[in-house]
Amino acid sequence: MLAMVGLALLAACGGETAPSPEATATATATAAAPSETTAGLTAAREYQRNGQYEEAVAAYQGVIQQADGQTQQQARYDLALTYITIERYSDAVTELTAYIDAKPSPEDRQRARFLLGRLYSTLGELDKARRSLEDYADDEGPATVYARLELAQLLVQEGRHDKAAEELEKALALDVPPSLAPTLLLRLANAYQEAGDDEQAIQRYEELLQKSPSDDYKALSLSRIASLSRSLGDGERWRQALLDIVQKYPGSPQAPNAFDSLLASEVPLDLLTQGIVHYRQQAYDEALAAFDSFLAGNPPAPQAAVAHYYRGVIREEQDALQEALADYEACLQLDPGGASAEDAAWDRALLLEEVAGPLEAAAAYDQFWQAYPGSAWAARAAFLSGLIPYQASDAAAASAAWTEMLDAFASPEQRAQANLWLGQTDLLFLDDGEGAAAHFQQALEAAASFYGLRAEAWLGAEASVAPPVEPEGAITAASSDWEAAEGWLASRWGPEAVAAGTSPFELPAWQRGQELQQLGLAREAASEFLWLINQSRSQPWRLYRLARALHDLGLTHLAARAATTLLESPDVRLEQAPRALLELAYPLDYLTFINASAAENGLSPLLLLAVIRQESFFDPTAGSPAGALGLAQVMPITASEIAQELNIEDFSSSDLLRPPVSIRFGAHYLRSQLDLFDDNLFLALAAYNGGPGNVSRWLESLPTADMDLFVESIDITETRTFVKVVLGNYAMYRFLYGGAAHPTLLASPGP
């Protein structure tokens, strides 16, 4: 039933679908022409990509019945991958066995053997699993390191930990992907520990401790080192490992046990450390008691400042705001350049805005960015030091603050923000239309960002007009001019290097990524490709080639990330970049469903594309730490309510991973927020991300329905960023595919 949800939703939207599985399977009673079977295979793959798995199964079966040779083999292999996705493992084994019996190329045969190994393991047939995986690993295929990890896991299941360690050592000797190295080292250390080789286990845990970038892995490694050291009678190493946990990783799951073990063994543990551990575990009363006792002993100023900071955070959490403010100020007085000073100064400024007069808060923000110009909060503090007097109608103070911000910050977006608000100050308070226009023009020229777009609205006398959301007709893709894109690259960074070793496609990560993609291991493949993108940040030509290649593989989300990384190069203005590159970075995907859902909900399909780009970058498997799923990142609880509103039965949250479901649900939810807030796109986007209750709260704090003020009043950083980025995306999509002459949010942009 659930596999049919996507098709049913699309039918409800009135959109087009790929050819029906019945038509594909029964197109002719005799052998179909090659063009027909190729079309059938294409349709089946589209069903699979769209999460319409039962339809894909029927279509693949139709191709297998009608075709022969390579087309039949491709359909059989792809059908096996579909069966794996929907957990029909025995059927997948049957198809892969038939695939191998038809004598494919050695590379294809080994790929099928790898999949069979994983399937047999899942089915509990461990001997068959081991033989299949050994076959792949011994042939040294591109994904050998993954095969050896699978083999080691099988050996662990059989209790053969010494052999598992041998297999993992073989894997470690290969070119190990950085994302996989911590897992490999952890499993290797575990295998040695289970095999009774404690010294080797400690050695590998120490290596994991040194090499892993993750605090979670580090705390876990220290915990294992402590346990093994104690069993070996090494009390000093045991104590040091536990101390490292509580001092360096007090918020880790291992910290409470380490803390209790140290206290039980009467190992001296200073009160400051005790307080921090209690705080990290949200045991606030115990933390306050420890900090109070620590401060009563007149400790050195740097340590006392840390205690005051944590005490302030706890008191703010407990709504004792004046006491929190006093602690933050004590921290800053005791050690203004200390480890906790920046956090204390920022928290103090935020708290002053809530409990003190606006002038005090503005002064605190100004003091903050002057004292900590390299802080991630510096630009926000500089802006707020002007916004607060602006809201109090103190135009002189606001202008002074934002002028100083212009002089201090070089980021185009920050300069655009300062100029936008200087222009509003000139226009609304000083009646200086000429000065305002100059500032708005500077904001527009500084960056193709939210602030530049808003400056254009002020220049066009449309500042009070929300961007349009109405349908603009179905969107279609256009061909790309790659020659123009490459000419632009050469003009900026010189001709493409052709020396050996310069191509990303020669690197093991690319080979592994391609192999993993063909094995249906999309998450592992994406990890390899993302590593390549990150390693290529300073190499525009390499990023370009990666983006093109990933696009050709059908990996829209990864191609878009590679192209976006390229376009984020210094001094690149988006609206002046080649259209082909912009189309890679702002792609069209799942257009059938987007056009249909937009029409059903009275939305611009370009707006849906803008939302999806920010929410998931077109990755249908995307998930957030909060639990949102799919292309449109709808929360499961919200999705259940939407399913009821749309009269969809048997809905499961996993259906959000199916593109047609996620797109339709996202469009429905966005429409509901637009209806709630009278088609105001600023408010609806804020509600989409932060919830309608928060939007009402933010509106209540404003004297007027000023959308620029509204955006800046959003006190959830993620939501404030979401609104700005989606509107920027929307402007770019209107430029690329909506007929606008340039990126714009104007209701009537003109030619």
N, C-alpha and C positions, 0 to 999 in steps of 0.2 A: 504493500500500500504506500509506504513512505517513498519508495523509489519513483512512484508516479506523481509525487507532489509537484516536482518542478514542471512537468509537462502540463499538469492541471492548472497550475498557477499561470503559466504562459497563455494557455487557452483562455483563462478568465480575463487576461489583459488584452486579448484580441490580437496578439502578436503572431508572427510567423514562427514556424519551427523547422527543424531539419526534416528530411523525408521521414515518414512514419516507419517504424520497424517492420510493420506488416508489408508495406510497399517494398521495403528493401529486401525482405526475406522472400517475397513471392513475386518479384518483378517478372520472372519468366519461368516456365516449367523446364526449360532446357538450360544449358550452360550460357551464362550471361556474357555479353561482350566485355572486353577488358575495360572500356570506358565506364561501363555500368558498375562493374565490381570495384573499380577505383573510386567511383562516386559513393558506392555503398560503404567502403572502408572510411572515406572521409566523413560521411554522415555518422558512422559508428563512433569515430574518434571525437566528433563534436558532442555527441551524446555523453560520452565518458567525461570529457572536459567540463561539461555543464552539470555533472553530478546526476544525470538521468541514467542510472546504471542498468535498470531492467531494459530500457529501450536500447542501450548500448549492447547488452548481451544478445538481444534478438537480432540486432543489425549485424553484429559480428558473426553470429551463427548463419545468417543469410549469406554473407560473403563466403564463409567457409564452404557452404553447400554449393555455391555457384562457381567459385573460382578454383584455380589450381596454381601451382608454382609459387612464386614469391608473394603474390597478393594473398593467397590462402595462408601462407606461413605468417605473414604480418598480422592477418586477422586472428589467427590462432594464438599468437603470442600476446597480442593486445587483449584478447578475450581472457587469457589467463591473468593478466594484470587487473582486469575488471573484477574477475572472480576473487582475487586477493583483497581488493578494496572492500567488497561486500561480504568478505569472510566465508566464501564458498571454497574452502581450501581443497577439498577432495576434487572438485571440478577443475580447479586450477592445475592440480597434479595431472589429471587426465589430459588436459590440453597441452601442457608442457611436455609430457611424455610423447604424445603424438607429434609434437613439434620436433623433438629430437629424433624420433624415428624417421622423419622425412629428410634427415641428413642435411641440416643447415650448415653454414660456414663454421669453421672452428670457433671463431669469436662468438657467433650467435649461440652455438651449442654450449659454450662455457657460461654464457650469460644465463641460459636456461637452467644449467646445472646449479648455479648460484641460487636462483629462485627456488629450485626444487629443494635445495638444502634447507632454506628457511622454512619452506612449507612442511617438509618432513619433521623438522624440529617442532613446529607448532602442533603437528598431528601426533607427536610423541614417538615417531619412528626414528630413534636417535642414530642407529647404525646407518640407515640410508641417508640421513641428514649429514652425518660426518663424511661419508664417502663422496657425496655431491660437493660439499664445500671444499674438501681436500682436493678434489679434481680441479676446481676453479683456482684455489690458492697455489697449488703446485704448478699450474700453468702461468702463474704470475700475471693475472689479468689486472687491469687498472684499479679495480676495487679490492685488491688482495688484502690490504690492511683491514678492511671491513669483514672479509671472509674469515680471516684469522681470529678476529674478535668473536665472530659467531661460533667458530670451532672451539674457542676457549670457553665460551658459555656452555656449549654442549658438554665439555669435559667437566665443568663445574657441576652441572646437573647430575653427572655420573659419579661425582665425588672424587674425581681424578685431578686433584688440585695441582699436583706436581706437573702433570702433563699440560694442564691449562697454563701454568706459568711458562712452560717451554714455548707454547703456542704464542703467548703474549710477548715473550722476548723476541720471537721472530717478527711479530708485528711491529714492535718498537724499533727494530733494525731497519724498517722500511722508511720511505718518505711519509711521515705521519702528518696529516692535516692538523694545524694548530688547534682547531676546535675540538678535535678528537683526542689530542694528547692527554688532557687531564683524565678523561674517562679511561684511557688505556692504562695510564700509570696507576690509577686507583684500583682497577681490576687486577693489575699485576701484583700490587702490594697485597691486596686481599687474598689472591691465590697463594702467595708465599706464606701469608699468615695462616691460612687454612691448612697448608701443607706442613706447618710446623717450623718453617725456616724463618724465625723471628728477626734475625739480623738482616736478612735480605729484605724482609717486609719493611723494617724500619728504614732501610736505605732507600727503598722506593717511595715510602711516605715522605721522607725528607726531600727527595727529588720533586715530588708533587708539590710540597710546601714551597719550594723555591721557584718552580716554573709556572704554577697555575696563577692566572690573574684573578681568580675567584676567591673571595674571602670565605665562602662556604666550604670550598675544597680545603683551604688552609686550616680552618678550624677543625674540620673532620680529620685531616692528616695529623694535627697535633693531638687530637683525642686518641687516635689509634697509636701514635707514638708513645703517649703516656701509658696506655694500657699495656703495650708490649714491654716497655721499659720496666714497668713494675713487675711483670712476670719474670723478667730477667734479673731482677734484684738491683736495677740501676735507679736508685731513689733520686739521685740528683737530676737525671734526665727526665724522670717522671714529674718532679716538682716544677722544673723549668717549662715543660710542655704545658702543664696546667696553668701556670702563671701567664704564659704567652696567650693562652685562650682568653682568660678573664681580662687581661690588660689590653690586648690588641683586638680581640673580637668579642667584646662583652655582650653584643646583641645576638650572637650565634646560638643555635639550639644546644650546642655543647657547653656553653658557659655556665648554666646553673649547676650541672653535675660537677664540672671542674671546680666551681666555687665551693660547693658542699664538700667535695673530697679534700680540698685544701683546708677548710675549716675543721673538718673531722680529724685531720691528721695534725692539727695545731700548727700548720704552716703559717708564718706571719703574713698577713694580708692587710695592707693599709686601708684605712677607712675611706679614702677617696675612691680607690678601686672598688671597694665593696658598694659604695653608693652608686657608682656608674653601672655596675652589673645589675643592681636592683632596679635602677632606672630603665635600663634596656629591657628588662623583663617585666616592666610596668608594675613593679612592686613599689609604688610611690611612697607609702608610709615608711617602709624600711629604708628606702633611699634617702628620704629627708632626715631620718634619724642618724644615718651614717654621715651625711654631709654636715649636720649640726654638730655632731661629736668631733668631726674632723676640724671644723672651723674653730671650735672651742679650744683647740690646742695651739692656736696662733701659728698656723703653717706658713711657709714662705709665700710671698705674694703670687707667683705664677700658679702654684697649686690651689691657693685660696680662690683665685679668679675662676679656675675651672669649676670648683665646687659651687661658687655663687651662680655661675652660668647654668649648671644643671638644676640647681635649686630653683632658679627663675623659670626654667622651662616647666618644671613640675607644678609650680605655683600658678603659672599661666594656665596649664591644663586643668587645674582645680578651680579656676576662675577667681583666684586671689590675685587680682591684676596689679594692685598697688604694690603688694609684696614682690611680685615678679619683676616689676619695674625697678624696685630698689635693688634686687639682686643683679639685674643686668647692668645697672649703673655701677654697682660695687665691682663687678667683673672688669668693667672698662677702666675704672679708677685704679684698680690694683695692678693690671697688666694690659695696658692699651694696645700693645703689639703682640699679645700672646696668642696661643693656639685657639682659644675660644672667643677672642675679642671680636672678630668679624661677625660671627654668628650672634653674639650678644648685641652688637651695635645694630644689626639688621632687625633682630627680634624687638629690640627697644623701640626702634623707629615705627615698626608695625603696631606695636602696643600703644605708643603715644597717639597714633592716628585714631585709635579706638577709644582711649580713656582721657586724653588731654585735649587741649585746644589745638586748632589746626596750625597755628603759627609754630607751636612747639614741634609738631610732627614735621612740618616743612623744614624747620631748622635741623631736625635730627636726620632727615633724608639727605640734606645738603652736607652735613657733617660726615655722613656715612660714605658717600661716594668720593668726597675729598680725601678721606682717610684711607679708603680701600679702593683705589681707582681700577685695580685689576680684578675686583670681585665680579662674579657672575651676576650680582644684583646691582652693580654700580650704575648702569644705564637706567635701569628702572627707578633707582633712588633719585638720580638726577632729574628724571622726568617728573616724578612725584613732587619733588621740591618746587616745581613750577605749577603743577596741576592744583595743589592745595590752595595757594594764593589765588589762582585763576578762579577756582570755585567760590572763593571769598570776595570776588570782584576786585582784587588787588592787581590790576593790570601791570603796574610797574614792577612789582616783585616777580610776577609770573614771567614777564618779558626778560628780566635780568637773569632768572634761573635758566630759561631755555636758551638764551644767548650764550651763557656760559657752557651749557651742554653742547651747543654747536661747536664751540672752540675746543672742547675736551674730547669729543668722541669722533672717530673717523669712519665708523660703520655707515654705509649709505642709508640703511634703514633707520638708524638712530638719528641721523641728520634729517632725514625726511620727516620723522616724527616731530623733531624740534621745530622744523620750519612750518609744518602743518599747524601746530598750535600757536606759533608766533603769528601766523597769518590770521588765525581766528581771533587772537587777542587784538591785533591791529584793527580788524574789521568790526568786531562786536563791542569793544571797549573804547578804542581810541578813534574810531570813525576815520581810519586811515585806509581807504580803499586801495590806494596805489601801493602802499607798503604791504598790505595784505596780499595783493596779487603777486608781488615780487616773491614773498615767502612761499606762497602756494606753488608758483612756478619752480622755485628751487626744490621744493619737496617733490614735485612731479619729475624733475630731471634727476634727482638724487638716486632714485631706485624704483624699479617696477614692483612695488610692494603695496601692501594695504594702505600705507600712509600716502604714497604717491597717487594711488587710485582715489583716495578721499580728497586729496588736494585738487585733483581734476574735477571732482564733483563740486567743490567750492568754487572753482573757477567757472564752472558751467552753470552755477546757480541751481545745482541739483543736490546740495548737501543734505536737504531734508527729505529727499526722495530715496526710498529703499530700492536696492537693485531689483531688476525684474525677475520674476520666477515663472512667468507664464510659458506655455508650450511654444516652442519655436519650430516645430516640425521635426520629423525624424532626421537623425544625423547619419551621414554616410562617410566612409573612409575615402581618402584620396591617395594617389600615388606620391612617392617621396622623391625629391630631387637630390640624390646622394652626391652627384657631381658638384653641385653648389655647396653642399655641406663640407665636402673635402677641400674645396677651394678656400672656404672660410677658415678651416683648420690650418691649412698651409699658410694663409696670410697672417695668422696670429702666432703660430708656433713653429713655422717652418715646415719643410716637406717631411713626410713620414719616413722614419728610419727603417731601413730594410736589412740591417745587419743581422746575422744569425744571433738568436737568443733574445731578440727584441719582441718577438710575438708572444702574446699571452697564451696562444694555443699550443705552444711548445712546452708549457709548464705542466707538471704532474697534476696540479689542482684542476686544470681544465679537462684533462683526460679522465680524471676520477669523476668530475662533475657530470660529464657526458655519460659515462658508464652508469653512474648512480641514477641519472634521469631515465635511462633506458631500462633500468631495473625497477623503476617505479618508486624509488626511494627519494621522493621529491624534497623532503626536508634536508636530508643529508647532501643532496646535490646542491640545493640552495646555499647551504653553508660553504661549500667549496667555491661557488661562484661569487658569493658575497666577499669572501676572503680575497679573491682576485680583484674585485672592484675596489676594495679598501686599499689593497697594495698598489693600485694604479692611480691613486688620487692625484698625483703630481705628473701624470703622463697622459695628456689629452688624447693623443692618437690611440693609445692602448684602450682608453675608456671608450672611445668611439668604436673601435673594432669589437670590443666586448659587447657594447650595446647592440650593435648590428647582429652579431652572432646569437646573442640571447634572444633577440626578437625573432630571428629565423627559427630558433628552437621552440617558439611559441611561449617563451617565458616572459610574458609581458611585464610582470612586476619587477623582474630583475633587470630587464632591458631599460625600464623607466628609471630605476635607481642608478644604473650606470650612466645614462644620459643626463640625469639630474646632477650627479656628481661632477660631470664634465662642465655643465652649465654654471655650476657654483664656483668655477675658477675666478680668481680676482679680475676685476674690471670687465667682466662679461655682463652686458645688459641683455636681459632675456628677450625683450621685444626686438632686439637687433640681431639675435642669433638666427642661424638658418632654420627655415621652417621644418625641414626634415628632422633636425635634432630636437626641436621643440615638440614635434609630433611623437618622437620616441619618449620624451620626458613627460608629455601630457597625452597619454595614449587613448585610443578608442578601443574598448574591449567589451565583450558581452553586449554588443549593440542591440541585438534583437530584443533582449530582456530589458535593457535600459530604455529603449524607445517605447516599448510596450508599457512598462511601469510608469514612465513619465506621462504618457498619454492617459493612463488610467487615473492618475492622481493630479492631472492638470499642472504638471511641472515642466520646466525646461529639461530635456535630457542632458544638456550641458551642465546644469546644476547637479544632477545626480552623479555625473562623471567627476565633478569637482569634489563632491563629498567623498566618493569612493577612493579617489586618489589620496586624500588625506587620511582616511580611515584605514585603508589596507594596502595602498599602492597596487591595487588590482590582484592581490594574492588571495584566492578564495579560501585558503586554509588559515588565514590570519586569526590570531586570538590575542586578547589583551590580558594583562595581569588581573583586571577586574572581572574577567569572564566574558567579555563581548566576543562575538564570533562572526567570521565571514567577511565578505567584501564590504558590507555596510556597517559592520561592527555593532550589531544589535545585541543587547543584553538578553539572555534566555528568558528572564521573567517578563521583560517587555515583549519579546517575541510570542510568548504564550498568550498574552493579552491580544496581540495583533491577530494571531491565528483564530481566536474566538471571534474577533470583529469581522474577519474575512470568512468565517464559517468553514475553516479548514480542520478536518478531523485527523486524529492520530498524528498530531504534530509532535516532533521531538526536537530538542535543541540542536542535535547534530544536523538537522536539515538546514540550519543556517550556513553550513559549509557548502551547500549546493547553490551555485550562483543565481539561478532564477528565484529561489526562495529569499536569499539575502537581499537581492536587489529590490524585489517587490516589497518586502517587509520594511526595508530602509526608506523606500519612497513613501510608503503608507505612513510611517512614523513622522517623516519630515512634513508630509502634508498635514498631519494632525497638529503639529506644532505651529505651522503657518496659520491654520484655522484658529488656533488658540490665541495667536498674537497678531491677528488682523493682517496676515500676509507680510508682516515685517520680517525680512530675511535676516537681519541682524539678530533679532530676538529669537527667531525660530532656530537658527544655527546654534546659538548659545544654549537653547533648551535641548536640542538634539544631543549635545555633548554633556551639558552640565545639569539638565533637568529643568522642567518648567518652574518648580518651586524656587530654585535659585534665581531664575530670571526675574520672578516677581520680587524677590528680595533686593536684587540689584536695582531694579526700577524704583523701588520705594526710597532708595537712598538718593535719588536724583531729583532736583527741583523741576526739571523739564525733561521731556522725552528727546534728549539730545543723544543721537546714536554714537557720536564720537566719545562723549562722556560715558555713555553706557559701556562701550567696549573697554575703556580704561578702568571702569569701576568693577569689572569682573575680577574677583579676588581668587579665582582658581586658575592658576597659570595655564594648565592644559586647555581649559575652555577658552580663555582669552586668545591663546595661540591658535586654537582650532578655528575660531571665528575669522581671525585675520587671514589664516592660510587658505581656508576654503573660499573666501571671497577673492583672494588673489588667484586661486586656481580657476574660479569661475570666470574671472576677467580674461585669463589666458585662453580658456576653452572658447569663450565668445570670439576672441580674436582668431584662433586657429580654425574653428569649425562653424562659427555663427555669423560670419560676415562682417564683424566689426573691423575697422581699419587699424586698430591697435588694441592692446589689452585695456579694457575699460569696464566700469560698473555703471556708466551712465545709462539711463533708461532709453535714451535716443542718441546713440553715439554718432550717427551720421556717417557719411562716406569718408 
